[in-house]
Amino acid sequence: MKENKLYSFLVGLVRNAKAYCILASLVWLVNACTEKEKLRPNILWITIEDTSPQFLGVYGNQDARTPTMDKLANEGVRFTNAFSTGTVCSPSRTAIITGVKTYKTGTGNHRSDIQMPDYIKGFPAYLQEVGYYTSNNKKTDYNVKNEERYIVEAWDESSSKAGWWNRKAGQPFLSVFNFMESHQSRTMTESYEWYKGNILANLDKEEIINDDEFEMPPFYLDSPEMRKQFARVYNALKLTDNKIAQLLQRLKADGLMDETIIFFYADHGEGMPRGKTNGINYGYRVPFVVWFPEKYKELSPWGTEIVTNELVDFTDLAPTLISLVGGEVPEHLEGRILFGGGRQKPTDHLVISSDRSDNGIDMVRTVTDGRYLYSRNFMPYMPELRYIRYMEIGEIKQQMRQDYKAGILDSLQNSLFAQRPSVFLFDLEADPWETQNLANNPDYKEILNKMETQLKEEVLKSKDIMFLPEYELNLVNKAIAPYEYRLDDTEYPIAEIYKVASLSGYVGNKVAEKQIAYLKDANKIGRYWAAMGLCSQSKKILQNYASEIRDAMDDSYRPVSILASAIAYQQFNDAKAIQLLQSFCLSDSEDLALMAVNLLLYVDDKEPFIETVKLAHDKEGRSYNVKAACMDFLGSLGLVPNNTNYRQ
């Protein structure tokens, strides 16, 4: 009997123990879930303008005075292989806000008006869904149709007064601050007098970097005149650093440093000539830092106070932040989640792009693994320092053109004014300033072929919509979002188009023969790329095909007619070509007019078009881009001054 009571007692103990364990487990689980719920870090997002990492102290520049940015990077995670998805502001920001590459959305051209599918929202909207307060101070410039919708949907507040301080008590936040002090307008396009009053005047005397206190990049002439202009970069960054210090002090004063993850990066590469607008490392690579407070250090897979060479681009930002705060990452976001519980494995290469900037038409596609950078120039008949009015009014650009005409530049500096090669290949580890193109070096053939294949695969997989001329892209955009249009293989046979476009920029009889044959292609976009490719061929080669080029002047597809007319005028001085180009300059279509004027910027004899370009400029309703191109045409002939009073 006693044994039975003891047995029952022991069984009860076991049962109670099990219940206790179960209860304890449930309590632990609830607490764990609660703790997980509490892991909702604030996010401070600091962006600066037009800056390559080479000009910050923490990236190795001993002449820079950027202590705040340096401290943030030294204490956090500093990325050495971070790249913008474009080389000018608005396409870069499209990729940031949508999380989608611009060659998919069709927003690669600077300040375009491309519609988005309704399901592609500004990514901060997904943070709002899980309770975050989102503020933007204050730049938008998203390069999409109905930008106001994006602003309203994405931000609780977007203004010069916006900040975390307007949220509800205890509400987690994403607060973005954009500092303009290093923008190209400050470093080169505003007058030197403006710079003195707005940059230097806001620095203490001991903070100012003098003209002789830094090293000049080798592709700029090292002269007193150039140093005077280039010092603006260093002083603008010093003022930027001061502004960031003030913002961080406010965060600290509000008791939020221990609760906030800080992102710091530039919107694209350096704003000086050869950087911004150019599809090379100097245009793409950016400083990029993530700073974790002690509370959230476990979220960093790299640790802290560390440098990583992991490859990142701006399409990684949206999925990373949505995942981090517990939101659901939409399927259209193909960027990589960089850290947190949803972290995805690193990639071994990136594909990025550069298209039109202001009136400067262009198309470059780039592949990089961090060390090597392969850039495919699809319109290489234009030089790296092509005519873009916003840059031509800058005193440093004018100085460079004066030095070029004076014949005092070395071969590298002169090359910036010459027709580009079809391909750039740079070893950025050995040659950070991109002075030696390795594309024709047989020792690098394997690397070149690999990256060429990676580019082709991405173009075809992504169905890169930017292979449409802008004229066609804008026609498509009236009916359907280009992002969706590109998915229809019948309407947009990218494989057929790329077959022709991939020839563009290569020269020689065999290539020209194929391009001439494609001038009869059934696909009008194929014919466009055939004509575009012929722009890079020599006069000696093109003389063999004069009749075919003249026939193409009558092509029913006007972009083909414009290109063929430009070739016929430049190479054969064809009278009919003159008349056609004059008529296209005066076209009611902004895209056709810009295309015609842009081509005329690079012909040898501009005389027959002077009066036409003046009329094109004054045509009622003209957009900035066409007017700016006209001013570049006239400015190149000395008919108007190249200064801010003649910007357009």
ROBATI-61379 format. One record per residue (C-alpha): residue in one letter; x, y, z. Coordinates in Angstrom, 2 decimals, m for minus. Example, Ala and Ser with C-alpha at 12.3 -4.5 7.8 and 13.67 -1.06 7.14 Angstrom:
<atoms>
 guba       u       v       w
    A   12.30   m4.50    7.80
    S   13.67   m1.06    7.14
</atoms>
This chain:
<atoms>
 guba       u       v       w
    M    0.00    0.00    0.00
    K    2.79    2.34    0.92
    E    4.53    1.38   m2.26
    N    1.43    2.35   m4.30
    K    1.26    5.74   m2.58
    L    4.95    6.31   m3.22
    Y    4.49    5.28   m6.82
    S    1.59    7.69   m7.24
    F    3.57   10.45   m5.60
    L    6.52    9.90   m7.93
    V    4.27    9.77  m10.99
    G    2.72   13.04   m9.91
    L    6.12   14.61   m9.55
    V    7.09   13.48  m13.05
    R    3.85   14.77  m14.48
    N    4.24   18.09  m12.72
    A    7.84   18.26  m13.91
    K    6.71   17.67  m17.48
    A    4.03   20.30  m17.12
    Y    6.57   22.65  m15.62
    C    8.98   22.03  m18.50
    I    6.24   22.56  m21.02
    L    5.14   25.72  m19.25
    A    8.73   26.91  m18.99
    S    9.22   26.21  m22.68
    L    6.10   28.16  m23.57
    V    7.21   31.06  m21.40
    W   10.64   30.99  m23.06
    L    9.03   30.90  m26.51
    V    6.75   33.80  m25.73
    N    9.68   35.75  m24.31
    A   11.79   34.88  m27.35
    C    9.03   36.05  m29.67
    T    8.67   39.21  m27.61
    E   12.41   39.79  m27.75
    K   12.35   39.18  m31.48
    E    9.50   41.66  m31.75
    K   11.66   44.12  m29.82
    L   14.45   43.75  m32.38
    R   13.08   46.60  m34.43
    P   16.04   48.89  m34.87
    N   15.72   52.46  m35.92
    I   17.42   53.13  m39.23
    L   19.22   56.34  m40.05
    W   20.14   56.66  m43.70
    I   22.76   59.26  m44.64
    T   23.37   59.87  m48.33
    I   25.87   62.27  m49.84
    E   26.22   63.36  m53.45
    D   28.63   62.63  m56.27
    T   31.49   61.08  m54.30
    S   33.99   58.33  m55.03
    P   35.58   56.53  m52.06
    Q   39.05   57.68  m53.17
    F   38.35   61.10  m51.64
    L   37.57   60.00  m48.08
    G   40.23   59.54  m45.45
    V   38.98   56.16  m44.32
    Y   39.38   54.83  m47.86
    G   43.05   55.74  m47.87
    N   43.17   59.40  m48.87
    Q   45.61   61.03  m46.48
    D   44.82   64.50  m47.79
    A   41.09   64.35  m46.96
    R   39.59   65.87  m43.83
    T   36.55   63.71  m43.19
    P   36.81   62.69  m39.50
    T   33.09   62.08  m38.94
    M   32.68   59.82  m41.94
    D   35.98   58.12  m41.10
    K   34.91   57.41  m37.51
    L   31.57   55.97  m38.64
    A   33.37   53.68  m41.09
    N   36.08   52.62  m38.65
    E   33.53   51.67  m36.00
    G   31.14   49.99  m38.41
    V   31.39   47.83  m41.51
    R   33.18   49.49  m44.42
    F   32.44   48.09  m47.85
    T   35.18   48.34  m50.47
    N   33.07   46.94  m53.33
    A   29.86   48.95  m53.24
    F   28.46   50.21  m56.53
    S   25.71   52.52  m57.64
    T   23.40   51.03  m60.26
    G   23.88   54.15  m62.41
    T   26.26   57.07  m62.80
    V   23.87   60.00  m62.42
    C   21.41   60.86  m59.68
    S   17.86   60.15  m60.86
    P   18.42   56.65  m62.34
    S   20.41   55.79  m59.23
    R   17.49   56.87  m57.06
    T   15.00   54.90  m59.13
    A   16.92   51.75  m58.31
    I   17.11   52.71  m54.63
    I   13.41   53.51  m54.17
    T   12.06   50.63  m56.31
    G   14.75   48.05  m55.59
    V   14.76   47.16  m59.31
    K   17.51   47.68  m61.92
    T   16.82   50.57  m64.26
    Y   17.40   48.44  m67.32
    K   14.30   46.48  m66.28
    T   12.08   49.41  m65.36
    G   13.18   51.52  m68.34
    T   14.33   54.37  m66.08
    G   17.99   54.40  m67.10
    N   17.74   57.78  m68.79
    H   18.21   60.78  m66.53
    R   15.00   62.63  m65.68
    S   12.64   60.46  m67.68
    D    8.92   59.98  m67.11
    I    8.48   56.22  m67.08
    Q    5.40   54.57  m65.58
    M    5.74   51.80  m63.03
    P    3.41   48.84  m62.52
    D    1.19   49.46  m59.49
    Y    2.84   46.63  m57.56
    I    6.28   48.22  m57.69
    K    6.06   50.62  m54.77
    G    8.61   52.78  m53.08
    F   10.12   50.32  m50.61
    P    9.58   52.41  m47.41
    A    5.85   51.64  m47.83
    Y    6.66   48.07  m46.78
    L    8.30   49.36  m43.61
    Q    5.20   51.42  m42.85
    E    3.13   48.22  m43.05
    V    4.98   46.82  m40.05
    G    4.72   49.99  m38.01
    Y    7.74   52.05  m38.99
    Y    7.69   55.82  m39.29
    T    9.38   56.85  m42.54
    S   10.78   60.30  m43.19
    N   12.81   61.79  m46.02
    N   14.86   64.97  m45.78
    K   14.39   65.76  m48.54
    K   15.58   64.74  m52.01
    T   13.31   62.55  m54.11
    D   14.17   62.77  m57.85
    Y   12.88   59.23  m58.43
    N   12.72   59.46  m62.22
    V    9.29   57.85  m62.48
    K    5.91   58.95  m63.79
    N    3.60   60.26  m61.09
    E    6.48   60.70  m58.69
    E    4.09   62.31  m56.24
    R    2.37   58.94  m55.73
    Y    5.70   57.39  m54.83
    I    6.44   60.15  m52.35
    V    3.02   59.97  m50.66
    E    3.03   56.16  m50.46
    A    6.59   55.82  m49.24
    W    7.00   58.60  m46.69
    D    5.07   59.76  m43.67
    E    6.88   63.03  m44.26
    S    9.14   64.22  m47.08
    S   10.38   67.77  m46.59
    S   13.29   69.87  m45.41
    K   11.86   69.58  m41.89
    A   11.38   65.81  m41.90
    G   13.10   63.60  m39.33
    W   12.62   60.99  m36.66
    W   11.48   63.71  m34.26
    N    7.98   63.79  m35.79
    R    7.11   60.13  m35.11
    K    4.88   58.78  m32.36
    A    6.54   58.12  m29.04
    G    8.57   54.90  m29.20
    Q    7.78   54.25  m32.85
    P   10.69   52.74  m34.81
    F   11.80   54.80  m37.79
    L   13.58   54.96  m41.11
    S   14.88   58.50  m41.50
    V   16.73   59.54  m44.64
    F   18.93   62.62  m44.87
    N   20.51   63.72  m48.14
    F   23.45   66.14  m48.00
    M   23.97   68.24  m51.12
    E   27.27   69.90  m50.16
    S   29.39   67.58  m52.33
    H   27.06   67.73  m55.33
    Q   28.53   68.52  m58.74
    S   26.89   71.94  m58.63
    R   29.04   72.78  m55.61
    T   32.26   71.24  m56.89
    M   32.24   72.38  m60.52
    T   29.17   73.83  m62.22
    E   28.43   76.85  m60.06
    S   30.93   79.68  m60.49
    Y   34.05   79.86  m58.37
    E   32.65   82.98  m56.70
    W   29.54   81.05  m55.73
    Y   31.73   78.29  m54.32
    K   33.67   80.78  m52.19
    G   30.47   82.22  m50.76
    N   28.67   78.94  m50.14
    I   31.40   76.40  m49.36
    L   34.59   78.11  m48.24
    A   32.70   80.76  m46.28
    N   31.15   77.99  m44.17
    L   34.49   76.46  m43.19
    D   36.90   77.65  m40.54
    K   40.27   78.73  m41.90
    E   42.05   75.69  m40.47
    E   39.50   73.36  m42.08
    I   40.14   74.51  m45.63
    I   42.18   72.26  m47.92
    N   44.43   74.44  m50.04
    D   45.19   73.96  m53.74
    D   48.60   72.38  m53.08
    E   47.51   69.99  m50.32
    F   46.33   66.96  m52.29
    E   47.34   64.63  m55.11
    M   45.73   65.08  m58.52
    P   44.28   62.02  m60.26
    P   46.56   61.27  m63.24
    F   43.95   61.87  m65.94
    Y   43.78   65.55  m64.99
    L   46.58   67.96  m65.85
    D   48.45   68.86  m62.68
    S   48.42   72.63  m63.11
    P   47.60   75.56  m60.80
    E   44.40   76.23  m62.75
    M   43.20   72.65  m62.40
    R   44.23   72.44  m58.75
    K   42.23   75.56  m57.98
    Q   39.15   73.81  m59.34
    F   39.79   70.35  m57.94
    A   40.31   71.63  m54.39
    R   36.56   72.22  m54.44
    V   36.01   68.46  m54.10
    Y   37.96   68.27  m50.84
    N   36.43   71.37  m49.29
    A   32.89   70.38  m50.25
    L   33.46   67.02  m48.56
    K   34.82   68.74  m45.46
    L   31.64   70.80  m45.21
    T   29.61   67.62  m45.78
    D   31.48   65.97  m42.91
    N   30.62   68.87  m40.63
    K   26.93   68.60  m41.51
    I   26.88   64.85  m40.82
    A   28.53   65.49  m37.46
    Q   25.68   67.85  m36.55
    L   23.07   65.25  m37.51
    L   24.76   62.51  m35.46
    Q   25.00   64.85  m32.49
    R   21.25   65.36  m32.64
    L   20.70   61.59  m32.77
    K   22.91   61.21  m29.72
    A   21.23   64.09  m27.87
    D   17.87   62.41  m28.46
    G   19.23   59.25  m26.82
    L   18.88   57.16  m29.98
    M   22.43   56.14  m30.88
    D   22.09   52.83  m29.00
    E   18.88   51.97  m30.85
    T   19.83   52.96  m34.42
    I   21.59   51.26  m37.32
    I   23.22   53.84  m39.56
    F   23.72   53.50  m43.31
    F   26.08   55.92  m45.03
    Y   26.79   56.03  m48.77
    A   27.07   58.25  m51.85
    D   24.47   58.21  m54.63
    H   27.10   57.47  m57.33
    G   30.71   58.21  m58.18
    E   32.68   61.45  m58.34
    G   30.96   64.46  m59.92
    M   34.06   65.77  m61.67
    P   34.75   65.16  m65.39
    R   35.22   61.50  m66.32
    G   33.38   60.34  m63.21
    K   29.66   61.10  m63.05
    T   27.83   60.10  m66.28
    N   30.61   57.68  m67.31
    G   30.18   53.93  m67.11
    I   33.49   53.16  m65.42
    N   34.55   52.56  m61.82
    Y   35.05   56.31  m61.25
    G   31.37   56.77  m62.04
    Y   29.93   53.74  m60.23
    R   31.91   52.89  m57.09
    V   30.76   54.56  m53.88
    P   31.74   54.76  m50.22
    F   29.32   52.55  m48.27
    V   29.19   51.96  m44.51
    V   26.80   50.23  m42.11
    W   27.22   51.14  m38.42
    F   25.69   48.89  m35.76
    P   25.13   49.92  m32.12
    E   26.08   47.39  m29.47
    K   22.49   46.19  m29.16
    Y   22.34   45.08  m32.79
    K   25.90   43.95  m33.45
    E   24.75   40.35  m33.71
    L   22.90   41.29  m36.89
    S   26.19   41.89  m38.70
    P   27.61   38.75  m40.33
    W   30.93   40.54  m40.74
    G   31.34   41.77  m37.18
    T   32.10   45.44  m36.57
    E   35.15   47.66  m36.87
    I   35.85   45.68  m40.01
    V   36.28   45.97  m43.76
    T   34.49   43.67  m46.20
    N   35.01   43.20  m49.92
    E   31.53   41.73  m50.39
    L   29.87   43.01  m53.57
    V   26.78   45.20  m53.08
    D   24.72   47.48  m55.27
    F   21.74   49.71  m54.57
    T   19.10   47.09  m55.38
    D   20.28   45.25  m52.25
    L   19.02   48.03  m49.99
    A   15.26   47.54  m50.31
    P   15.13   43.79  m49.60
    T   17.68   44.15  m46.79
    L   15.64   46.75  m44.94
    I   12.27   45.07  m45.51
    S   13.63   41.75  m44.28
    L   15.40   43.37  m41.34
    V   12.20   44.88  m39.92
    G   10.15   41.72  m40.41
    G    8.30   42.73  m43.56
    E    7.56   40.48  m46.50
    V    9.97   40.98  m49.39
    P    8.03   41.28  m52.69
    E    8.91   38.89  m55.51
    H    9.97   41.65  m57.90
    L   12.88   42.57  m55.63
    E   15.87   40.60  m56.86
    G   18.56   42.32  m54.83
    R   20.35   40.46  m52.06
    I   19.46   40.57  m48.36
    L   22.79   41.61  m46.87
    F   22.32   40.88  m43.17
    G   19.88   39.78  m40.51
    G   18.06   36.47  m40.32
    G   17.25   36.42  m44.03
    R   20.81   37.04  m45.20
    Q   21.55   35.60  m48.65
    K   24.88   34.36  m49.92
    P   27.27   36.85  m51.56
    T   27.44   37.16  m55.34
    D   30.60   36.89  m57.43
    H   29.76   39.70  m59.85
    L   27.44   42.64  m60.47
    V   25.89   44.01  m63.65
    I   25.28   47.77  m63.60
    S   24.45   50.36  m66.23
    S   24.79   53.93  m67.46
    D   22.47   55.62  m69.96
    R   21.53   59.18  m70.93
    S   22.52   62.02  m68.58
    D   20.77   65.33  m69.31
    N   21.32   65.93  m73.04
    G   24.19   63.43  m73.20
    I   22.85   60.29  m74.89
    D   24.83   57.14  m74.07
    M   24.58   53.43  m73.27
    V   27.10   51.44  m71.23
    R   26.70   48.07  m69.55
    T   29.22   47.04  m66.93
    V   30.25   43.83  m65.18
    T   32.49   43.86  m62.13
    D   33.76   41.34  m59.62
    G   35.28   44.11  m57.51
    R   38.79   43.73  m58.84
    Y   38.12   43.77  m62.57
    L   35.67   46.04  m64.30
    Y   34.40   45.35  m67.82
    S   32.42   48.10  m69.52
    R   30.77   47.64  m72.89
    N   30.34   50.95  m74.72
    F   27.48   50.63  m77.19
    M   27.85   54.22  m78.46
    P   31.61   54.73  m78.39
    Y   31.76   57.25  m81.24
    M   31.34   59.80  m78.43
    P   34.31   60.41  m76.08
    E   34.36   60.02  m72.32
    L   34.19   63.80  m72.06
    R   31.15   64.06  m74.28
    Y   29.09   67.22  m74.51
    I   26.71   67.54  m71.57
    R   25.71   71.14  m70.99
    Y   25.51   70.87  m67.22
    M   29.19   69.95  m67.22
    E   30.28   72.27  m70.03
    I   29.34   75.32  m67.95
    G   31.77   74.15  m65.27
    E   35.06   76.03  m65.20
    I   37.11   72.85  m64.80
    K   35.61   71.35  m67.96
    Q   36.35   74.54  m69.87
    Q   39.92   74.47  m68.55
    M   40.31   70.90  m69.75
    R   39.10   71.81  m73.23
    Q   41.48   74.79  m73.33
    D   44.40   72.60  m72.31
    Y   43.42   70.02  m74.94
    K   43.35   72.64  m77.70
    A   46.67   74.02  m76.46
    G   48.26   70.58  m76.89
    I   49.65   70.41  m73.36
    L   47.96   67.17  m72.22
    D   49.66   63.78  m72.06
    S   48.34   60.73  m73.92
    L   46.09   59.59  m71.07
    Q   44.57   63.05  m70.63
    N   44.13   63.40  m74.39
    S   42.33   60.05  m74.58
    L   39.35   61.48  m72.72
    F   38.57   63.56  m75.81
    A   38.92   60.69  m78.30
    Q   36.40   58.13  m79.50
    R   36.03   55.47  m76.83
    P   36.89   51.85  m77.48
    S   34.03   49.37  m77.64
    V   35.27   47.76  m74.42
    F   37.05   48.90  m71.29
    L   38.69   46.33  m69.04
    F   40.47   47.62  m65.95
    D   42.32   45.88  m63.14
    L   41.20   48.12  m60.28
    E   43.58   46.58  m57.79
    A   46.66   47.42  m59.86
    D   45.19   50.48  m61.59
    P   42.62   52.24  m59.36
    W   42.48   55.34  m61.58
    E   41.69   53.25  m64.71
    T   44.61   54.39  m66.82
    Q   45.38   51.13  m68.68
    N   42.69   49.49  m70.79
    L   43.42   45.75  m70.84
    A   40.70   44.80  m73.34
    N   43.20   43.98  m76.09
    N   45.81   42.42  m73.81
    P   45.91   38.65  m74.55
    D   46.86   37.93  m70.92
    Y   43.37   39.03  m69.87
    K   41.41   37.32  m72.65
    E   39.88   34.74  m70.30
    I   38.64   37.41  m67.89
    L   37.26   39.50  m70.74
    N   35.42   36.53  m72.28
    K   33.95   35.54  m68.92
    M   32.59   39.02  m68.26
    E   31.33   39.37  m71.81
    T   29.35   36.15  m71.32
    Q   28.03   37.33  m67.95
    L   26.82   40.54  m69.56
    K   25.07   38.73  m72.40
    E   23.39   36.36  m69.97
    E   22.08   39.24  m67.88
    V   20.88   41.26  m70.88
    L   18.88   38.31  m72.14
    K   17.64   37.15  m68.74
    S   16.59   40.62  m67.60
    K   15.30   41.55  m71.08
    D   17.12   44.88  m70.84
    I   14.49   47.32  m72.10
    M   17.00   50.13  m72.60
    F   18.04   48.59  m75.92
    L   15.04   50.43  m77.29
    P   15.95   53.91  m78.52
    E   14.45   56.50  m76.19
    Y   12.03   57.54  m78.92
    E   10.57   54.03  m78.97
    L   10.73   53.63  m75.20
    N    8.58   56.71  m74.75
    L    6.05   55.48  m77.31
    V    5.78   52.17  m75.43
    N    5.47   54.04  m72.15
    K    2.26   55.73  m73.30
    A    0.48   52.37  m73.40
    I    2.19   50.09  m70.89
    A    4.91   50.11  m68.25
    P    8.17   49.19  m70.01
    Y    8.88   46.81  m67.12
    E    5.93   44.70  m68.29
    Y    6.34   45.32  m72.02
    R    9.79   43.77  m72.01
    L    8.37   40.44  m70.87
    D    6.56   39.88  m74.19
    D    9.06   38.09  m76.44
    T    6.96   38.76  m79.52
    E    6.79   42.50  m78.94
    Y   10.32   42.71  m77.61
    P   12.58   39.99  m79.09
    I   15.63   40.96  m77.07
    A   17.74   38.03  m78.34
    E   17.32   39.19  m81.95
    I   17.95   42.82  m81.02
    Y   21.04   42.03  m78.96
    K   22.52   40.04  m81.82
    V   22.75   43.31  m83.77
    A   23.43   45.64  m80.84
    S   26.34   43.48  m79.68
    L   28.20   44.48  m82.85
    S   27.95   48.18  m82.10
    G   31.28   49.80  m81.41
    Y   33.39   47.05  m82.96
    V   35.14   48.12  m86.15
    G   36.45   46.47  m89.29
    N   35.23   45.19  m92.64
    K   33.66   41.98  m91.33
    V   31.63   43.80  m88.70
    A   30.59   46.53  m91.12
    E   29.43   43.95  m93.65
    K   27.11   42.41  m91.05
    Q   25.82   45.81  m89.98
    I   25.05   46.78  m93.56
    A   23.10   43.55  m93.99
    Y   21.14   44.31  m90.82
    L   20.10   47.67  m92.29
    K   17.51   45.56  m94.14
    D   16.40   43.72  m90.98
    A   12.65   43.20  m90.62
    N   12.87   44.45  m87.03
    K   13.13   48.24  m86.90
    I   15.12   48.10  m83.64
    G   17.60   45.78  m85.34
    R   17.96   48.35  m88.12
    Y   18.46   51.07  m85.52
    W   21.34   49.18  m83.91
    A   22.88   48.44  m87.30
    A   22.93   52.15  m88.08
    M   24.19   53.00  m84.60
    G   27.06   50.58  m84.99
    L   28.06   52.10  m88.32
    C   28.66   55.44  m86.56
    S   31.90   53.97  m85.16
    Q   33.26   52.69  m88.49
    S   35.96   54.58  m90.38
    K   35.38   56.60  m93.52
    K   37.56   54.18  m95.48
    I   35.27   51.28  m94.61
    L   32.02   53.20  m95.01
    Q   32.91   54.39  m98.52
    N   32.34   50.81  m99.67
    Y   28.73   51.05  m98.54
    A   27.76   54.59  m99.55
    S   24.70   53.51 m101.53
    E   23.32   51.30  m98.73
    I   23.77   54.12  m96.20
    R   22.06   56.59  m98.51
    D   19.18   54.13  m98.93
    A   18.87   53.90  m95.16
    M   18.30   57.65  m95.03
    D   14.84   56.88  m96.42
    D   14.05   54.28  m93.75
    S   10.49   54.66  m92.49
    Y   11.74   54.33  m88.93
    R   12.98   57.80  m88.15
    P   15.78   56.93  m85.68
    V   17.38   54.89  m88.49
    S   16.97   57.77  m90.92
    I   18.61   60.19  m88.47
    L   21.62   57.93  m87.88
    A   22.09   57.15  m91.58
    S   21.84   60.86  m92.42
    A   24.47   61.75  m89.81
    I   26.83   59.13  m91.29
    A   26.15   60.24  m94.87
    Y   26.83   63.86  m93.97
    Q   29.98   63.22  m91.93
    Q   31.53   60.76  m94.38
    F   30.16   61.81  m97.79
    N   29.01   65.43  m97.25
    D   25.67   64.35  m98.69
    A   23.35   67.29  m99.52
    K   20.18   65.31  m98.84
    A   21.57   64.32  m95.44
    I   21.93   67.99  m94.56
    Q   18.29   68.64  m95.35
    L   17.10   65.63  m93.40
    L   19.15   66.48  m90.33
    Q   17.92   70.05  m90.40
    S   14.32   68.83  m90.48
    F   14.90   66.39  m87.63
    C   16.44   69.13  m85.48
    L   13.14   70.97  m85.83
    S   10.99   67.89  m85.20
    D    8.08   68.18  m82.81
    S    9.37   64.98  m81.20
    E   11.75   65.90  m78.39
    D   13.47   62.52  m78.66
    L   14.13   62.81  m82.40
    A   15.29   66.41  m82.11
    L   17.67   65.55  m79.26
    M   19.02   62.59  m81.21
    A   19.72   64.76  m84.28
    V   21.36   67.61  m82.37
    N   23.40   65.19  m80.29
    L   24.83   63.57  m83.43
    L   25.69   66.99  m84.85
    L   27.79   67.73  m81.78
    Y   30.32   65.19  m83.10
    V   30.48   66.04  m86.82
    D   33.53   67.87  m88.12
    D   31.79   70.63  m90.06
    K   28.96   72.19  m88.08
    E   28.58   75.28  m90.26
    P   25.52   74.17  m92.31
    F   23.49   73.64  m89.13
    I   24.13   76.80  m87.12
    E   20.93   78.62  m88.05
    T   18.87   75.44  m87.79
    V   20.15   74.73  m84.30
    K   19.32   78.29  m83.25
    L   15.76   77.76  m84.51
    A   15.59   74.37  m82.78
    H   16.63   75.99  m79.52
    D   13.98   78.69  m79.80
    K   11.18   76.38  m80.91
    E    8.19   76.86  m78.62
    G    7.78   74.25  m75.91
    R   11.28   72.86  m76.17
    S   12.49   70.80  m73.19
    Y   15.69   71.43  m71.28
    N   17.51   68.52  m72.90
    V   17.07   69.74  m76.47
    K   17.81   73.34  m75.54
    A   20.91   72.28  m73.62
    A   22.15   70.22  m76.57
    C   21.63   73.22  m78.84
    M   23.62   75.40  m76.47
    D   26.42   72.83  m76.44
    F   26.46   72.89  m80.24
    L   26.65   76.69  m80.31
    G   29.05   76.80  m77.36
    S   31.44   74.39  m79.09
    L   31.73   76.96  m81.90
    G   32.21   79.90  m79.54
    L   28.84   81.37  m80.52
    V   27.55   81.47  m76.94
    P   29.52   81.62  m73.68
    N   29.84   78.43  m71.67
    N   28.62   79.68  m68.33
    T   25.61   79.40  m66.03
    N   23.81   82.25  m67.80
    Y   23.70   80.10  m70.93
    R   22.81   76.79  m69.37
    Q   19.90   76.22  m71.77
</atoms>
